[in-house]
């Protein structure tokens, strides 16, 4: 399903448009249509690239992804893993957490990462790490939108993207429901691509299980 990405840059932050479906939605903010940024997702990796001319209008571009389905929640935790520590450049990648009280940042330079056995590094954040764009806004409020992005020149291979205990991944493009995997429908998914119907159904089962887990957690908090 084609998504329309609407973005605005404020206080050096990129805000992606969110939809009601819980998913990770790769996209770019490229107001000059320069093509110097890209965001793709494949085999569990969100691959972000920015190669824009410094000082030019195109340098205002950014690559990233919306993380939808978190609206109304209080921010508790988030994390992501980079292929290596060299991919953290000037606090980019970072989470932008938009809330009822304003905009908050969680940059890769705001915490000390954990180095994994394969050389990748994991950046973990709590509510105490939230940095407000407006220093007078010290109370986070509840989430209205979340995005993960790079706005510095470089490349980032991001995996294990978690917010409030939920692993975030895209809904299959071209499919809007698990039943559409049937009768060859799995072949119409463009991102990710599936090898067969069983792989498509297994992916959807995982997505739906994560969504049910998140809904159950939210329900318990509101009792």
N, C-alpha and C positions, 0 to 999 in steps of 0.2 A: 504494500500500500504506500503510495507516494505521500511523503510528508512535506509540508511547506514550512521552511525555516524562517522565522522572523527574529531578527536580532537587533540589539541596541547596545552601544558601548557607553558605559557611564562609570566614571571614576576608574578608568582602565579595566573595566570588567565587562565580560560578554554575557548577555542574558539571552538564552535560547527560548523559543516558544515551547510551551508544554501542552500535552494532550492528556485526556483522562486515563488512557491505557498505561499500565505500569510497564515501562520498558526503557532501554537505553537507545537513544536516537541520534546516531552520528550526523554531523552537519558542519557547515562553515559559515562564518560571517565574512563576506567578501564584497564590500560595498562598491568597489570599482571593477568587479568581475575580472580580476587580475589572474585568477587561477593559481596564485602563489600559496594557497592553503588547501589541504585535503584532509578528509577524515573517513576512514574505512574500518570495517569490522570483519574479521575472519578468524575462525578457529580459536575464539576466546580472546583475541587480541584487538584492542582499539588502536589503530595505527594513525597517529597524528603527525602532520608535516606542515611546517611554515617556512617558506623560503622567499621572503618579500624584501624589496629594496628599502633599506633604512632611510628615513627622512622623507619618503614618498607617501602619497595618499594611501597606497596599497598596504603600507606597513600597519595600518589600523586593523588589518584582517586578523582573524583567529580561527582555529580549528578545534573542534571538540564534540561534545554530545550532550543532549538533554538527558536528564534522569527524571522520568515522570512517575506519577503515582504516589508521591510523598507529600502532597499538599495537605495541610492541616496538622501534620505531625510536628512534635517538638524535635529539634535536632539532638541526637544522642551520640552518634559515632559515625565515622567514615574511614575508608582506607582505599589505597590502590597500590599496585606493584608496577615498577618500571623495570625494563630489561637490564638497566645498569644505572648507577648513581650519576653518570655523566649526562643522562637525559634530563636531569633537574637543572634548569637554567633560569636564574632570577625568579624563583618562586613559581615557575611554570614547568609542568602542569599544576593546576590548582582546581579545587572545587570553588564555585561561586554559589553561595547559599543565600537565596533571596527569601526574606521573611516578612512578616507583618510589621516588623520594626525597621526594616532596611536591608542592606546588602552586607554580607559577611564573606571573608575569604579564608580558605584553608590551602596554603601553598606548600609545595614540596620542601621549601627552605624554612618552614615554620616548625618542623619537628625533626628529631634525629631518626633516620630510618633504621629498619632492621635488615641486615644483609642475609640473604638466603643462601642455601648451599650451592645453587646454580649460578650465583653471582648477581641475581636480581635483587632489588631492594623494595621493601614495603614501607609505605608511609601511613601511619595510623593517627587518627585525630579524635579528640573528644570535644565536648562543648566548650571546655576551657581553652581550646586552641583557636576558637573563632575570633577573627580579627575584623572589626567593623570598618566599613568604608567611611562611615561618619563616626568619629571617636565619641560623639555624644550618645550614640546608640549602643548602650552596654547590655540591654536586655534583648536576647535573640528573638523572642516571639515564636510564632509557628511558621513552618515552611510554606512558601508560596511557589517556589521554583528552585530547581537544582541543576547545575551544569558542571561538566568537567572540561577543561580547555587548556590549550597552549596559546599564548600571545607573544612569545619570544621566538625568534628564528631558531629552528632546530627540529628534531624528530623525537617522538615519544611513542614507545610501544607499551601500552597500558593494559594490564590484566588484573583480575580479581578486584573489580570495582565494587565496593560495598558501601551502602549507606543504611544506617539504622539496622544493621544486622542482615540486610538483604543483598544477595549477589545480583548485580544489575547486568542484563544482557538484552540485545535487541529482540523484538518480535520479528518473525520472519517477514521479509518484504515480499509481497505478492500473496500472502496468506493472512487471514484475520481470525481464523478459528482452527482448532485441531482437526475437525472433521474434514477440512479442505485438503488434508494430506491424502485422503482417499482418492481412488480412481485416477491415479496419475497426477493429482493436484500437487504433490510434493515437488514435481518437476518445475512448477511455476515460481517457486521461491527463489529469489535472486540473492538474498543475503540473510542468513547463510544459505548456501546451496547444499542439498541433501543427495546422498547416493541412492536412497531408496525410501519407501514409505515408512518402514520401521524407524529409520533414523529421524524422520520428520516427526513422527508421533512421539518418540522418546524426547525430542527437544521440547515439544509443546508440553508434555507431561512435567518436565523440569520447570518450565516457565510458570505453569499453572500451580505447581506445588509451592514455588517461591511466593506467588501472589497470595495463595491461601494462607501461607505461614505469616505473611505480613499483615493480612486482614485479621487473622486470629490474634496476633500480638496487639494490634491497634484496638480491637474489641475488648481485650482484657484490661487495657489501660483506661478505657472509658467506663468501665463498670464501677 
